[in-house]
Amino acid sequence: MHTPIPPSSLSAPLTLRNGAVVPNRIAKAAMEENMADSGQIPGESLRRLYETWAQGGVGLILSGNVMIDPTALTGPGGVVLDERQPIAPFKAWARAAMRGGNQAWLQINHPGRQVFAAMGQQAVAPSAIGVNMGAYSHLFPVPRALDEAGIAAIVGRFVTTARLAEVAGFSGVQIHAAHGYLISQFLSPLTNRRTDAWGGELRNRARLLLDVVKAVRAVVSPGFSVAVKLNSADFQKGGFEASDAVQVVRWLNELPVDLVELSGGSYESPAMQGAPQATEGAPQAGSTAAREAYFLDFARDISAVARMPVMVTGGIRRRAVAEHALKPSEGRPGVAMVGIASAMAFEPKLPERWKRGEALEIEIPSVGWRNKAYASLARMALVKLQLRRLGKGQQPKHDASPLLALIRQQVITKRRTRLYRAWVSQARLESSSA
Ligand SMILES: Cc1cc2nc3c(=O)[nH]c(=O)nc-3n(C[C@H](O)[C@H](O)[C@H](O)COP(=O)(O)O)c2cc1C
């Protein structure tokens, strides 16, 4: 028997700027599953996974990043949505993802330079600067700097994917402008060295994001939500800083943006995993006690200027932390929503169980290996293992071995990379940004 706890602010509905209502304040944050069926489409396992979340009491589901360009994927099992893809599997996915009366938005993304060389595609970016991951840099191709036509084609692809997301029945899209992917590369002076209208001062570096938001908003219905995931900072010296994020949100205030989600970091500095490997002198994420709700301080500052609801994601596993994030503190506002990723893989019914007042301790195994790159990959692999299990209708496995999960993930990635390369050459796909 659990003692029922009175409904908290987590259960309060949230009305967005466009009038859409999110039934409560908990979102399942985006997690790239690498579980697409052949042809990079959602199939039975993704449907089952999303239905499980939808029936667990969540207010909003954000999909793992859905790729706008079939030749630019963050991983070989990624979902692609463009006009060449069949729409029926996406309709079935949307139905499953909204079965609980919740909102479900596709997160739409272009990875820019953060693509693996093994995928066999040419990478594009604002400038021809490769990912610097020390001994692992060779895993990423050196990108080609985009020209005007290439940038316009990418804006067009964001529009197409957003339009198709609405046709499929999703209730919104989230434009991924965080984590060092293409739009985030444009925002950061470390990766954007352009001297034209897309580089230099922040207004220019933010142009791609603002153009994408405007162009997407112009083709979708008013009731369809358009959100942005933004870094509160990229936690690299000389990079996109917290004050830049505040300014970008001020510009987004002028556009019909329904929600801003705050995260942080990139492949080079994975602050979103709570492990900023910032260069000396760079700001550190997460001054919050016990390294929970890593970006809450930033999110409160941004909430103070944002006219749209702000959501904070990263490190939230306990109900008390989620509730604290919603409340004002030390004269600063609370956030409107909390995003939860890893804990929702280990407990997909987390919102329902919190609502019932269960004293729930979500144990997310920590991987304390000395090699930080492998530790980070193993942490991701452990989470993805849970997603695959949920997709098969199995229960999460809390005591899985990080080493075995990592090896299994590597095997899956290798096999899927072969399948992906075969699909690209068979379909004779060409990037429109080439
Ligand atoms: C397996 C995995 C895949 C992820 N994929 C995405 C993604 O596709 N898009 C995104 O914005 N963030 C992605 N993230 C980051 C999460 O959305 C979130 O920002 C991060 O995990 C911190 O939240 P958490 O502590 O609740 O996990 C991913 C995280 C994990 C663990």
The ligand as an SDF file (V2000), in Angstrom:
LIG
                    3D

 31 33  0  0  0  0  0  0  0  0999 V2000
   20.2190    6.8340  -25.1870 C   0  0  0  0  0  0  0  0  0  0  0  0
   20.0450    8.3270  -25.2720 C   0  0  0  0  0  0  0  0  0  0  0  0
   19.7030    8.9140  -26.4780 C   0  0  0  0  0  0  0  0  0  0  0  0
   19.5170   10.2980  -26.5640 C   0  0  0  0  0  0  0  0  0  0  0  0
   19.0900   10.8450  -27.7420 N   0  0  0  0  0  0  0  0  0  0  0  0
   18.7540   12.1520  -27.7880 C   0  0  0  0  0  0  0  0  0  0  0  0
   18.1450   12.7010  -28.9370 C   0  0  0  0  0  0  0  0  0  0  0  0
   17.8660   12.0140  -29.9240 O   0  0  0  0  0  0  0  0  0  0  0  0
   17.8620   14.0200  -28.9210 N   0  0  0  0  0  0  0  0  0  0  0  0
   18.1080   14.8200  -27.8410 C   0  0  0  0  0  0  0  0  0  0  0  0
   17.8180   16.0080  -27.8720 O   0  0  0  0  0  0  0  0  0  0  0  0
   18.6700   14.3120  -26.7320 N   0  0  0  0  0  0  0  0  0  0  0  0
   18.9690   13.0130  -26.6690 C   0  0  0  0  0  0  0  0  0  0  0  0
   19.4720   12.4890  -25.5240 N   0  0  0  0  0  0  0  0  0  0  0  0
   19.6620   13.3870  -24.3750 C   0  0  0  0  0  0  0  0  0  0  0  0
   18.4150   13.4340  -23.5170 C   0  0  0  0  0  0  0  0  0  0  0  0
   17.3030   13.9980  -24.1600 O   0  0  0  0  0  0  0  0  0  0  0  0
   18.6810   14.2490  -22.2560 C   0  0  0  0  0  0  0  0  0  0  0  0
   18.9300   15.5970  -22.6380 O   0  0  0  0  0  0  0  0  0  0  0  0
   19.8400   13.6990  -21.4320 C   0  0  0  0  0  0  0  0  0  0  0  0
   19.8600   12.2700  -21.4340 O   0  0  0  0  0  0  0  0  0  0  0  0
   19.7740   14.1710  -19.9960 C   0  0  0  0  0  0  0  0  0  0  0  0
   18.5580   13.7920  -19.4090 O   0  0  0  0  0  0  0  0  0  0  0  0
   18.4300   12.5460  -18.3900 P   0  0  0  0  0  0  0  0  0  0  0  0
   19.4220   12.7880  -17.2990 O   0  0  0  0  0  0  0  0  0  0  0  0
   17.0210   12.5730  -17.9200 O   0  0  0  0  0  0  0  0  0  0  0  0
   18.7750   11.3200  -19.1670 O   0  0  0  0  0  0  0  0  0  0  0  0
   19.6970   11.1150  -25.4180 C   0  0  0  0  0  0  0  0  0  0  0  0
   20.0500   10.5140  -24.2100 C   0  0  0  0  0  0  0  0  0  0  0  0
   20.2110    9.1450  -24.1180 C   0  0  0  0  0  0  0  0  0  0  0  0
   20.5640    8.5400  -22.7970 C   0  0  0  0  0  0  0  0  0  0  0  0
  1  2  1  0
  2  3  1  0
  2 30  2  0
  3  4  2  0
  4  5  1  0
  4 28  1  0
  5  6  2  0
  6  7  1  0
  6 13  1  0
  7  8  2  0
  7  9  1  0
  9 10  1  0
 10 11  2  0
 10 12  1  0
 12 13  2  0
 13 14  1  0
 14 15  1  0
 14 28  1  0
 15 16  1  0
 16 17  1  0
 16 18  1  0
 18 19  1  0
 18 20  1  0
 20 21  1  0
 20 22  1  0
 22 23  1  0
 23 24  1  0
 24 25  2  0
 24 26  1  0
 24 27  1  0
 28 29  2  0
 29 30  1  0
 30 31  1  0
M  END
$$$$
